[in-house]
Amino acid sequence: MEKTNDSMLTEFVLVGLSAHPQLQTAFFVLILWTYLMILLGNGVLISVIIYDSHLHTPMYFFLCNLSFLDICYTSSSVPLILDSFLTIRKKVSFSGCMMQMFLSFATGVTECVLLGMMALDRYVAICYPLRYPVIMSKGAYVTMAAGSWVTGLLDSVVQASLAMQLPFCANNVINHFVCEILAILKLACTDISINVISMAVSNLIVLVFPLLIISISYIFIVATILRIPSSEGKRKAFSTCSAHLTVVIIFYGTTFFMYAKPKSKTSVGPDNQDIIETLISLFYGVMTPMLNPLIYSLRNKDVKVAVKNMLCRKSFSDEM
């Protein structure tokens, strides 16, 4: 343990899987490959949406924001994760740790809110198709996306500011791959009731409330789809929502496991619970952003056609 005190704390030590060195090489290769797939998949999806004018709609605007968020989220943490696998004890400066925590938390919160906005978009598209262009005007959907980003940044400012004011005394060893806020709160040598209350309020606003919006939206969506007389119409209507619903289930499943119940300070020694939470966090941090573009691409005919058209035009240009 690095000896320091609350007034002289200048760095943290990331533990990660140092107690399981046999897993580090395998995880390094897996995460590096996953990160490259995240950059490629989300980058292609953003390029296709920008390139094809047929995809300049509210749904794809939100999807473009989601892909950009996934790139930002993983880029704020994955390089640190990869570096931690290369050294037994990875030291991170206090300011660097707080900055990484701020960026990861901000993008994570933004994604929670954005998924709620995307559910509202699908609700209007299915339940009020004739009024959809009027309700979801450019001003409306741009404001909804901007509101998601602002909410994420403001919430992260609050949580990071409270965490930065905590005294950490002699304990600066984080049982995690990255500077994750719950792992940092465990290290404080003071009462963290304010932080726990703040996290609970944050969870209510950015986890429970968006999930409530998503649930209510899909109740109305399903009710509307069931009233469609033809089976083909039902299939087409549901296909416009299935990708979003799949992403919501994966994202919220892992997020609720990590953040639904803010944990108070516990022992710093790595135990089975720490390892399980770390691996779940790893899945939440890298696997979900990799799956998102695959889910939207494989289940969306318009995206597949746009990718094919872009590749064909690029091949034609190269031949010229």
Secondary structure, DSSP 8 states (H G I E B T S, - for coil): -----TTT--EEEE-TTTT-HHHHHHHHHHHHHHHHHHHHHHHHHHHHHHH-GGG-SHHHHHHHHHHHHHHHHHHHHHHHHHHHHHSSSEEEEHHHHHHHHHHHHHHHHHHHHHHHHHHHHHHHHHH-TTTHHHHT-HHHHHHHHHHHHHHHHHHHHHHHHHHHTS--TT--EESSSS--HHHHHTT-SS--HHHHHHHHHHHIIIIIHHHHHHHHHHHHHHHHHHT-SSHHHHHHHHHHHHHHHHHHHHHHHHHHHHHSS-------S--HHHHHHHHHHHIIIIIHHHHHHHHHHHT-HHHHHHHHHHHHHHHHHHH-
